[in-house]
Amino acid sequence: MAANDSSLRLDGNACAGVLAEIFVHDLTAARCACSSCGAVGQVGSQHLYGYPAGPGAVLRCASCQSVLLVVVDAGGRYRLALGGITWLEVER
């Protein structure tokens, strides 16, 4: 596909269905890979900091302690950063 082939391009709203399917699952059972050390494990087996005492949660890799995921309660909405996760795998 050419980079400028606009006939095949949709906006992000077109993936609403698949995103709705993924985010209704219990993500603690999902597997992820740490972008720092490459360790693979379930989200629920990683180390959690800051929750429920703070306004959000920081999930760190159980192997190298790099930040995998940050969730912040931003007053009526959540902000989610997955910068430390190479991939996230959710079973159907």
C-alpha positions as CSV (number, residue, x, y, z in Angstrom):
1,M,0.0,0.0,0.0
2,A,1.4,3.4,-1.0
3,A,1.7,6.0,1.8
4,N,-0.6,8.3,0.0
5,D,-3.3,5.8,-1.0
6,S,-6.2,7.7,0.6
7,S,-8.8,5.3,-0.9
8,L,-7.8,2.6,1.7
9,R,-7.4,5.0,4.6
10,L,-10.1,5.4,7.3
11,D,-10.0,7.5,10.4
12,G,-9.5,6.0,13.9
13,N,-13.2,5.8,14.5
14,A,-13.3,2.8,12.2
15,C,-11.6,0.6,14.8
16,A,-14.2,1.4,17.5
17,G,-15.6,-2.2,17.3
18,V,-12.4,-4.0,17.8
19,L,-11.3,-1.6,20.6
20,A,-14.7,-2.1,22.4
21,E,-14.1,-5.9,22.2
22,I,-10.6,-5.6,23.7
23,F,-11.3,-3.2,26.5
24,V,-14.2,-5.1,28.0
25,H,-11.9,-8.0,28.9
26,D,-10.1,-8.4,32.3
27,L,-6.7,-6.9,31.2
28,T,-4.9,-8.3,34.3
29,A,-5.0,-11.7,32.5
30,A,-3.5,-10.2,29.3
31,R,0.1,-10.8,28.5
32,C,2.5,-8.0,27.7
33,A,6.2,-7.6,26.8
34,C,8.4,-5.0,28.5
35,S,10.0,-2.7,26.0
36,S,13.1,-2.3,28.2
37,C,14.1,-5.9,29.1
38,G,11.7,-8.0,26.8
39,A,10.2,-9.9,29.7
40,V,6.8,-11.3,29.0
41,G,4.2,-11.8,31.7
42,Q,0.6,-11.2,32.7
43,V,-0.3,-7.6,33.5
44,G,-1.6,-8.8,36.9
45,S,1.8,-10.2,37.8
46,Q,3.6,-6.9,37.4
47,H,4.3,-4.5,40.3
48,L,1.7,-1.8,41.1
49,Y,2.5,1.6,42.7
50,G,0.3,4.6,43.7
51,Y,-3.1,3.0,43.7
52,P,-5.4,3.4,45.6
53,A,-3.6,6.0,47.6
54,G,-2.8,8.3,44.7
55,P,-4.7,9.7,41.7
56,G,-3.5,7.0,39.4
57,A,-1.6,3.8,39.0
58,V,2.0,3.0,37.8
59,L,2.6,-0.6,36.7
60,R,6.3,-1.6,36.7
61,C,7.9,-4.6,35.1
62,A,8.5,-7.3,37.7
63,S,11.8,-8.2,36.0
64,C,13.5,-4.8,35.6
65,Q,11.2,-2.3,37.3
66,S,10.8,-0.1,34.2
67,V,7.4,1.7,33.9
68,L,5.0,-0.3,31.7
69,L,1.8,1.5,32.1
70,V,0.4,4.6,33.8
71,V,-3.3,5.2,34.4
72,V,-4.4,8.6,35.8
73,D,-7.8,9.6,36.9
74,A,-8.0,13.1,35.2
75,G,-11.3,14.2,36.7
76,G,-14.1,12.5,34.7
77,R,-11.8,10.7,32.3
78,Y,-8.9,8.3,32.4
79,R,-5.5,8.9,30.8
80,L,-3.7,5.8,29.9
81,A,0.0,5.6,28.8
82,L,1.4,2.3,27.6
83,G,4.9,3.6,26.7
84,G,6.8,0.7,28.3
85,I,4.8,-2.1,26.7
86,T,6.0,-3.5,23.3
87,W,2.8,-5.5,22.8
88,L,-0.3,-6.4,24.7
89,E,-2.0,-9.8,24.0
90,V,-5.7,-10.3,25.0
91,E,-7.4,-13.7,24.7
92,R,-10.8,-13.6,22.9
